[in-house]
Amino acid sequence: MSKTYYDPADLRKFGNITEWSEELGTKFFDYYNSVFQDGALTAREKSLIALAVSHTEKCPYCIDAYSKDGLQRGITKEEMMEAVHVGAAIKSGAVLVHGVQMMNKVNKLDG
């Protein structure tokens, strides 16, 4: 079995972050759990958003967690992949729109 930098077993240890800073860890988890409750968006919709963001942030732990969470909430494979494509489109657009800065700088220097 090959080892990777990310150990999938570490996801189960996430709750342990309170050990070294109980007050801040507890505040984080209170906030985190509140965010994912039904509100203007359903918990299902929030799970799908979290899955897309997990990919743009390249967090393997989050990808694992929200793939599983999504399946448990009835999110289809097609919906998951479409959400990943939405994230990819926004990420690539954000990179490309910064090309305007380069163009402005080059035009200013090129004179």
FENLINLIN-V765952 format. One record per residue. PHI is phi in whole degrees, -180 to 180 (NA if undefined). OMEGA is omega as a letter, one per 30 degrees, with the letter a starting at -180 (NA if undefined). NEAR is the number of other ideal C-beta (glycine too) atoms within 10 Angstrom. Layout:
BEGIN
phi=PHI omega=OMEGA near=NEAR
phi=PHI omega=OMEGA near=NEAR
END
This chain:
BEGIN
phi=NA omega=a near=2
phi=-85 omega=l near=3
phi=-94 omega=l near=6
phi=-124 omega=l near=7
phi=-61 omega=l near=5
phi=-90 omega=l near=12
phi=-100 omega=a near=12
phi=-54 omega=l near=10
phi=-65 omega=a near=7
phi=-66 omega=l near=11
phi=-58 omega=l near=14
phi=-68 omega=a near=10
phi=-93 omega=a near=11
phi=-53 omega=a near=13
phi=-61 omega=a near=9
phi=-72 omega=a near=10
phi=-64 omega=l near=14
phi=-74 omega=a near=15
phi=-61 omega=a near=9
phi=-98 omega=l near=8
phi=-159 omega=a near=11
phi=-60 omega=a near=10
phi=-62 omega=a near=8
phi=-69 omega=l near=11
phi=-61 omega=l near=16
phi=-64 omega=l near=12
phi=-61 omega=l near=12
phi=-61 omega=a near=13
phi=-66 omega=l near=14
phi=-61 omega=l near=10
phi=-62 omega=a near=9
phi=-55 omega=a near=10
phi=-67 omega=l near=9
phi=-67 omega=a near=9
phi=-58 omega=a near=12
phi=-90 omega=l near=13
phi=-78 omega=l near=10
phi=-59 omega=l near=10
phi=-150 omega=l near=11
phi=-62 omega=l near=6
phi=-108 omega=l near=14
phi=-75 omega=l near=12
phi=-60 omega=l near=14
phi=-65 omega=l near=16
phi=-63 omega=l near=14
phi=-65 omega=l near=19
phi=-63 omega=l near=24
phi=-67 omega=l near=23
phi=-62 omega=l near=15
phi=-59 omega=l near=19
phi=-65 omega=l near=23
phi=-64 omega=l near=20
phi=-64 omega=l near=16
phi=-56 omega=l near=21
phi=-74 omega=a near=19
phi=-68 omega=l near=15
phi=-87 omega=l near=11
phi=57 omega=l near=9
phi=-102 omega=a near=15
phi=-62 omega=l near=15
phi=-64 omega=a near=16
phi=-67 omega=l near=17
phi=-60 omega=l near=16
phi=-61 omega=a near=14
phi=-64 omega=a near=17
phi=-85 omega=l near=25
phi=-68 omega=l near=16
phi=-65 omega=a near=12
phi=-60 omega=l near=19
phi=-61 omega=l near=20
phi=-60 omega=l near=13
phi=-66 omega=l near=10
phi=-95 omega=l near=15
phi=83 omega=l near=9
phi=-74 omega=a near=19
phi=-82 omega=l near=10
phi=-59 omega=a near=10
phi=-65 omega=l near=8
phi=-64 omega=l near=14
phi=-61 omega=a near=19
phi=-66 omega=l near=11
phi=-64 omega=l near=13
phi=-63 omega=l near=22
phi=-63 omega=l near=17
phi=-66 omega=l near=12
phi=-61 omega=l near=15
phi=-60 omega=a near=18
phi=-65 omega=a near=13
phi=-65 omega=l near=10
phi=-67 omega=a near=13
phi=-62 omega=a near=16
phi=-68 omega=l near=11
phi=-64 omega=l near=10
phi=-64 omega=l near=10
phi=-67 omega=a near=9
phi=-65 omega=a near=9
phi=-65 omega=l near=9
phi=-71 omega=l near=10
phi=-61 omega=l near=9
phi=-62 omega=l near=9
phi=-60 omega=l near=9
phi=-61 omega=a near=9
phi=-62 omega=l near=10
phi=-61 omega=a near=10
phi=-65 omega=l near=10
phi=-62 omega=l near=10
phi=-62 omega=l near=9
phi=-69 omega=a near=8
phi=-73 omega=a near=7
phi=-81 omega=l near=6
phi=59 omega=NA near=5
END
